Amino acid sequence: MTETRQASSYPPCQLYLISPATIGEDFVGQLAEALDGGPVAAFQLRLKGVSEDEAARLAEPLQRLCAERDVAFIVNDSIALAQRLGADGVHLGQGDGDPREARRVLGPSAQIGVTCHDSRHLAMDAGEAGADYVAFGAFYPTTTKDVSHHADPELLRWWSTVFELPCVAIGGITADNALPLIEAGADFLAVSGAVWSHPEGPRAGVAAFAEVLG
């Protein structure tokens, strides 16, 4: 892992969009609407309670849309599904596999992310294991998933000062509370509910972040 990041060489903070845990056949239209709202660097398919076959079926039109819009398509949790789909990458929780194994299976160009909660130690381990980014959180209360780890923006500040590896902030992030995380050095904001549950729709949800991210 390379130390002493040069801030001037890094792009501004970008949006990392995560799907709801349950989606229907019409979700491809919702994703298209969201991507119309502003720049999105990556989309993560995070489905719960479905088989790999069903996840693959639902993923196909979403992956195609992401390719058309130049948005990285990331699979949550499953190295096997990421390999099956030829996804751009995989995001691993602490119990979802080793980044080294993901690299072996998915190849050198895959984007591999690792959830590190509020732990400097886990993040350094992930970096040493070859992860392409680390994710810290939750920074704010969230209803998207149950969380037992609560991170402070100072963690982002420390990480971005010491290491080159990009960091993702996640957990209850909205356009209204995102600025402290951006200022602390987050390279990406991972968001879900703030976009999909936006009262004016997902396009407005992404547009609100576009204003904050500049």
GIRAMO-V451791 format. One record per residue. N is the residue number from 1. RES is the residue in one letter. PHI is phi in degrees with one decimal (999 if undefined). BURIAL is I if it has 16 or more other C-alpha atoms within 10 Angstrom, else O. Layout:
BEGIN
N|RES|PHI|BURIAL + N|RES|PHI|BURIAL
END
This chain:
BEGIN
1|M|999|O + 2|T|-87.6|O + 3|E|-100.7|O + 4|T|59.5|O + 5|R|-65.4|I + 6|Q|-96.3|O + 7|A|-57.5|O + 8|S|-66.5|O + 9|S|-89.1|O + 10|Y|-100.8|O + 11|P|-68.5|O + 12|P|-62.7|O + 13|C|-58.1|I + 14|Q|-124.2|I + 15|L|-93.0|I + 16|Y|-121.4|I + 17|L|-93.0|I + 18|I|-115.4|I + 19|S|-71.1|I + 20|P|-62.4|I + 21|A|-70.3|O + 22|T|-129.3|O + 23|I|-133.3|I + 24|G|-112.4|O + 25|E|-63.7|O + 26|D|-86.4|O + 27|F|-67.9|I + 28|V|-58.7|I + 29|G|-67.0|O + 30|Q|-66.0|O + 31|L|-65.2|I + 32|A|-60.3|I + 33|E|-63.1|I + 34|A|-61.4|I + 35|L|-67.9|I + 36|D|-72.3|I + 37|G|-81.3|I + 38|G|158.4|I + 39|P|-64.3|I + 40|V|-131.2|I + 41|A|-80.0|I + 42|A|-149.5|I + 43|F|-126.0|I + 44|Q|-108.0|I + 45|L|-86.7|I + 46|R|-122.8|I + 47|L|-107.9|I + 48|K|-121.8|O + 49|G|76.6|O + 50|V|-124.6|O + 51|S|-72.4|O + 52|E|-63.4|O + 53|D|-63.0|O + 54|E|-66.9|O + 55|A|-61.3|I + 56|A|-65.0|I + 57|R|-64.1|O + 58|L|-68.2|I + 59|A|-71.8|I + 60|E|-53.1|O + 61|P|-68.7|O + 62|L|-69.5|I + 63|Q|-63.9|I + 64|R|-63.8|O + 65|L|-63.0|I + 66|C|-61.4|I + 67|A|-62.7|O + 68|E|-65.0|O + 69|R|-97.7|O + 70|D|59.7|O + 71|V|-112.5|I + 72|A|-63.5|I + 73|F|-105.0|I + 74|I|-114.7|I + 75|V|-99.4|I + 76|N|-85.2|I + 77|D|74.8|I + 78|S|-108.0|I + 79|I|-63.5|I + 80|A|-63.3|O + 81|L|-68.1|I + 82|A|-60.0|I + 83|Q|-66.7|I + 84|R|-59.4|O + 85|L|-83.9|I + 86|G|65.8|O + 87|A|-66.4|I + 88|D|-71.0|I + 89|G|-179.5|I + 90|V|-139.6|I + 91|H|-111.1|I + 92|L|-110.4|I + 93|G|-76.7|I + 94|Q|-63.7|O + 95|G|-107.6|O + 96|D|-105.6|O + 97|G|123.4|O + 98|D|-94.5|I + 99|P|-56.8|I + 100|R|-64.9|O + 101|E|-67.0|O + 102|A|-59.8|I + 103|R|-65.5|I + 104|R|-61.9|O + 105|V|-77.7|O + 106|L|-94.6|I + 107|G|96.5|O + 108|P|-69.6|O + 109|S|-91.5|O + 110|A|-67.3|I + 111|Q|-90.7|I + 112|I|-116.6|I + 113|G|-114.1|I + 114|V|-135.2|I + 115|T|-72.4|I + 116|C|-122.3|I + 117|H|54.9|I + 118|D|-117.6|I + 119|S|-108.4|I + 120|R|-64.9|O + 121|H|-62.3|O + 122|L|-61.7|I + 123|A|-66.9|I + 124|M|-66.0|I + 125|D|-61.5|I + 126|A|-62.2|I + 127|G|-62.3|I + 128|E|-65.8|O + 129|A|-82.9|O + 130|G|97.4|I + 131|A|-63.6|I + 132|D|-91.3|I + 133|Y|-157.7|I + 134|V|-119.3|I + 135|A|-117.1|I + 136|F|-112.1|I + 137|G|156.7|I + 138|A|-87.7|I + 139|F|-87.9|I + 140|Y|-137.1|O + 141|P|-57.4|O + 142|T|-141.6|I + 143|T|-103.8|O + 144|T|-69.6|O + 145|K|-154.8|O + 146|D|-72.7|O + 147|V|-127.8|O + 148|S|-121.2|O + 149|H|-118.6|O + 150|H|-126.6|O + 151|A|-98.7|I + 152|D|-110.3|O + 153|P|-54.5|I + 154|E|-59.5|O + 155|L|-62.6|I + 156|L|-64.1|I + 157|R|-63.5|I + 158|W|-61.4|O + 159|W|-60.4|I + 160|S|-70.0|I + 161|T|-79.4|I + 162|V|-95.8|O + 163|F|-120.6|I + 164|E|-80.5|I + 165|L|-58.7|I + 166|P|-61.6|I + 167|C|-122.4|I + 168|V|-113.2|I + 169|A|-98.3|I + 170|I|-142.5|I + 171|G|111.0|I + 172|G|68.3|I + 173|I|-80.4|I + 174|T|-126.5|I + 175|A|-62.9|I + 176|D|-80.6|O + 177|N|-112.5|O + 178|A|-76.1|I + 179|L|-57.1|O + 180|P|-59.9|O + 181|L|-74.7|I + 182|I|-63.4|I + 183|E|-65.8|O + 184|A|-77.7|I + 185|G|117.3|I + 186|A|-60.6|I + 187|D|-85.3|I + 188|F|-140.1|I + 189|L|-108.4|I + 190|A|-90.5|I + 191|V|-134.2|I + 192|S|-139.1|I + 193|G|-56.8|I + 194|A|-63.9|I + 195|V|-96.0|I + 196|W|-71.3|I + 197|S|-104.1|O + 198|H|-61.3|I + 199|P|-60.6|O + 200|E|-103.1|O + 201|G|101.1|I + 202|P|-64.5|I + 203|R|-62.8|I + 204|A|-65.8|I + 205|G|-62.0|I + 206|V|-68.5|I + 207|A|-60.9|I + 208|A|-63.9|I + 209|F|-70.0|I + 210|A|-58.2|I + 211|E|-65.4|O + 212|V|-71.1|O + 213|L|-78.6|I + 214|G|73.8|O
END
